[in-house]
């Protein structure tokens, strides 16, 4: 069986200490849209970076320099830097819009959320410099195929996560998804923190 493509926006992994009651989440555990205030701040900063970049390029062509190669090199460098900053911002807006659509789709599907049980087939873990987990993606086998989801520290608002807290291959998972939805539809994969001792009465 070939693995599914990487998780789409809205396909979320939730790490729990104990199994919660077996009811579907009423809301998708995912960040919402970028706030208007944050957008305004980013636009102001990017506009300032653009003005500063343009102001740095003009002297390269109006004042004495070591040569045309020098002016051209730094013009390209400054221009690329400004373009990359704008591209990152535009990408953030696109990602924000995708999160909004995922939230709306999940809410619209109330009453059509079904539960599947599965097991982790594979995992990919990304860490930061001190070894803490920044994000991880799980591939979970379910009846008839496999599903993917992603846990992100920034999205979860969680404290530092250790690699020992990431479920391993074979770990049990509960999946909540929209019945008869396409492969890109939002879903929630619940997995337990393996570092937490399981109580005898932990529900399934």
C-alpha positions in Angstrom: 0.0 0.0 0.0 1.5 3.3 -1.0 1.5 6.2 1.5 -0.9 9.0 1.0 0.3 12.5 0.1 1.4 14.9 2.8 -1.3 16.2 5.1 -3.3 19.1 3.7 -4.3 22.2 5.7 -7.0 21.2 8.2 -5.7 17.6 8.6 -4.6 17.9 12.2 -3.0 15.6 14.8 -4.1 16.2 18.4 -1.8 14.8 21.1 -3.7 13.8 24.3 -2.6 12.5 27.7 -5.7 10.3 28.0 -8.4 9.4 25.5 -11.2 12.0 25.7 -14.8 11.0 25.4 -15.5 9.4 22.0 -17.3 12.4 20.5 -16.2 14.4 17.5 -14.6 17.8 18.0 -17.2 20.6 17.5 -14.4 22.8 16.1 -11.3 22.0 14.1 -8.3 22.4 16.4 -6.5 24.7 14.0 -5.6 28.3 14.1 -8.0 30.7 12.5 -7.4 33.5 10.0 -4.6 36.0 10.4 -5.8 38.9 12.4 -6.4 42.2 10.7 -4.0 43.9 13.1 -1.2 41.5 12.3 -1.8 42.0 8.5 -1.6 45.7 8.9 1.7 45.4 10.9 3.2 43.1 8.3 2.2 45.4 5.4 3.7 48.4 7.1 7.0 46.5 7.8 7.1 45.2 4.3 6.5 48.7 2.8 9.2 50.0 5.0 11.6 47.3 3.8 10.7 48.1 0.2 11.4 51.8 0.7 14.7 51.0 2.5 15.7 48.6 -0.2 14.9 51.1 -3.0 16.8 53.8 -1.1 19.8 51.4 -0.9 19.8 50.6 -4.6 19.7 54.3 -5.8 23.2 55.2 -4.5 24.6 52.1 -6.1 23.9 53.6 -9.5 24.4 57.3 -8.7 27.6 57.2 -6.7 31.1 55.9 -7.4 31.4 52.2 -6.8 34.1 49.6 -7.5 32.4 48.8 -10.8 29.1 47.9 -12.5 29.5 44.4 -11.2 29.3 45.7 -7.7 26.2 47.8 -8.3 24.5 44.9 -10.2 25.4 42.3 -7.5 23.9 44.3 -4.6 20.9 45.4 -6.7 20.0 41.8 -7.3 20.7 40.9 -3.7 18.5 43.6 -2.2 15.7 43.1 -4.8 15.6 39.3 -4.2 15.5 39.9 -0.4 12.5 42.3 -0.7 10.7 40.0 -3.2 11.2 37.0 -0.9 9.7 38.9 2.1 6.6 39.8 0.1 6.3 36.2 -1.2 6.4 34.9 2.4 3.7 37.3 3.4 1.5 36.4 0.4 2.0 32.7 1.2 0.9 33.4 4.8 -2.3 35.0 3.5 -3.0 32.0 1.3 -2.4 29.6 4.2 -4.7 31.7 6.4 -7.4 31.5 3.8 -7.0 27.7 3.6 -7.4 27.5 7.4 -10.6 29.6 7.2 -12.0 27.2 4.5 -11.1 24.2 6.6 -12.8 25.6 9.7 -16.0 26.4 7.7 -16.0 23.0 6.0 -15.8 21.2 9.4 -18.6 23.3 10.9 -20.8 22.7 7.9 -20.2 18.9 8.2 -21.7 18.8 11.8 -23.7 15.6 12.0 -21.6 13.9 9.3 -18.4 13.3 11.3 -17.5 9.7 11.6 -15.0 7.9 13.8 -12.4 5.5 12.5 -9.8 3.5 14.5 -6.3 3.1 13.1 -2.6 2.6 13.9 0.4 4.8 13.1 2.2 3.5 10.0 4.9 6.2 9.8 6.0 9.4 11.3 8.2 12.4 10.4 9.5 14.6 13.1 11.0 18.1 12.7 13.0 19.5 15.7 14.4 22.9 16.6 18.0 23.6 17.7 17.6 22.4 21.3 16.1 19.1 20.3 12.4 20.0 21.0 9.8 19.0 18.6 8.5 21.8 16.3 6.1 19.7 14.2 5.5 16.1 13.3 3.4 14.3 10.7 1.8 11.0 11.1 0.5 8.5 8.5 -2.2 6.3 10.0 -3.5 3.1 8.5 -7.3 2.7 8.6 -9.7 0.3 6.9 -9.4 0.8 3.2 -6.4 3.1 3.1 -4.3 5.6 5.0 -4.7 9.1 6.3 -2.2 11.8 7.2 -2.2 14.6 9.8 0.2 17.2 11.2 0.9 18.5 14.7 2.6 21.9 14.9 3.8 23.5 18.2 2.8 27.0 17.0 -0.7 25.9 16.1 -1.2 23.8 19.2 0.0 26.5 21.5 1.7 23.8 23.4 4.8 23.9 25.6 8.0 22.2 24.4 7.4 18.7 23.3 10.1 16.0 23.6 10.7 13.4 20.9 9.8 10.7 23.4 6.2 12.2 23.5 5.7 11.6 19.8 3.7 8.4 19.2 5.7 5.7 17.4 4.9 3.3 14.6 2.1 1.0 15.7 0.6 3.4 18.2 -3.2 3.5 18.3 -5.1 6.4 16.8 -8.7 7.7 16.7 -9.7 9.5 13.5 -12.6 11.9 13.1 -13.4 12.7 9.5 -16.2 14.0 7.3 -18.2 11.0 5.9 -17.7 10.5 2.1 -15.4 13.5 1.9 -12.4 13.8 -0.5 -8.8 13.3 0.3 -8.1 17.0 1.1 -11.0 17.3 3.6 -10.2 18.4 7.1 -9.9 15.6 9.7 -8.6 15.1 13.3 -6.3 12.4 14.3 -6.2 11.8 18.1 -3.1 10.0 19.5 -1.9 9.5 23.0 1.3 10.9 24.5 3.3 7.7 25.0 5.2 9.2 28.0 1.9 9.3 30.0 1.0 6.2 32.0 -2.4 4.9 30.9 -5.0 4.5 33.7 -6.9 1.3 33.8 -10.2 3.0 33.2 -9.0 5.1 30.2 -11.9 5.1 27.7 -11.4 4.1 24.1 
